């Protein structure tokens, strides 16, 4: 990966979405400044150039391949109200209250598009009954209207971009794994959109 001032295209657009910029796909001065800010805040070399290290941080993708056999990648939502931020620590607390050892998901995508790791990728998740041992669980923050109950696809543009990127990267690690939504396996609305259809070409 190498994106720098003057670069153009889809990857630049993704970068811009994650950085909350106008996603015109043209790496200009504003994008360069935002990259430098991002690098500074993430302890990376501040050069305004998106190489592998910065790209990995941007996609939250210090991805480690699981030692488990993975044949499904299952997308969830946190079933929380739109516009509200929650963290891995919050979900860990909720899941412990439900009797889990820790957070049930392996990755969590915040509203700002940052990707965070949850449960150890080598350990079965606790997110989809009957499917946990051979799957990876990804959760985006949101999924409900402001009442906190009614299902709604609340993904921000940054979340959509980050989710797409994460799935693409997971696809390279697990080429035969099927990408599904929780609702494909349970009588639930989660993740409040049709993940199977949306990601069928990944
Ligand atoms: Zn779910």
Boltz pocket constraint, residues with backbone or C-beta under 6 A from the ligand:
constraints:
  - pocket:
      binder: B
      contacts: [[A, 75], [A, 76], [A, 77], [A, 127], [A, 182], [A, 190], [A, 191]]
      max_distance: 6.0
